[in-house]
Amino acid sequence: MSRNYVLLELGQPMHAYDLATLQGESACAARALQNGYNFSTRAPSNLSEDMLVIADRGGAVGLAGIMGGARTAVATATRNVFLEVAFFAPSAIRGAGDG
């Protein structure tokens, strides 16, 4: 658990996803935003192709180091969670949360 405290101090907290909503066998991977990704958040966001996203087989499920998407959000019906713990270079995510 101390690992999360270090990431939080570095501005890189964990993110929880509803495991039942993730698509594909290898749950999530970081990659560049691609045309055709259908991604919606609970807050307005302007997406651009230079952003780094967390994606499953169905597309983007989160903005790397910023926020998760609506499709995979943990809710009261969630029974199992998938925890993402990653460190993203600040230069890779700088400005992505400003939209």
N, C-alpha and C positions, 0 to 999 in steps of 0.2 A: 504494500500500500504506500510505502514511502516514495516509490517511484512517481506516483501521481502528484505528490506534493512538490517534487522537483519540477515536473512538467508544468504544474500550475504556477509556480514561481517564475517560470520561463515564458509564461503566457501561452502554454500549450496544454490545456486541460483535457481530460478524457471526454469522450462523447458516447452516449448510450443510444442504441438503435433497437427497435422491436425486431427480434430475430425472425419471427414468423413472416415479416414483410420483406425481408431480404431475398433477392432472387439469385439463384445459382449456387453451385457447390462450394466455390471458394468465395465466401461471403463478400468481402470488400477489398478494393485495391485503390491506391492513389494514382491518378492520371490527369492529363490535361483535359479541360472541358472540350467536348467535341460537338460539332453540329448535330442536331437531332436529339440531343439529350433533353428530356422533359424533366425539368427540375423546378419545384416550387417550395418556397419557404413559408413560414408563418409571418414573416416580415417582408416588406418590399425589397427586392434586390435587382441590381442590374448586372447581368452575367456577360462576361466577355471571354473570348477564346483563350486568353492568356492566363485564366484562373485555373488553379489546381483543385480538383474535386475528388471526393471519395465516391466510388461507383461500384455497383453490383452488376450483374448481367443485364438488368433492366435499365441501367443508366445511372445518372448522378443521384446520390443519396445524401450528399453533404458537401459544403464548401470546406476544403481542407483547413483546419485550424480555426474556423470561424463559426459555423453552425450546421446543424443537420437539416434535412428536408422534411416536408410534411408527410410524404408517403411512408417513411420509416420511423416516424416519431413514436416515442413511448407514450402509451395512453393507459387508461384505467383497465382496459381489457388485456394489456400486455402480460404475458406469463413468463417469457424468456427474453433476456436482453443480450445483445452483442456489444461488448465494450471495445471501442477503438482507442488505443493508446499509441500515439505517434508523436514524433518531433518533426516539425516542418521548418525549414530554414526561413527565418523572418523575411528574407527577400522574395521567397516564393509565394508568400501570402500577404505581403504588405499592400495595403489599399483595397484588398478584396472585400473587407467588411464595411467599406464606406458607402456602398451602393444603397 
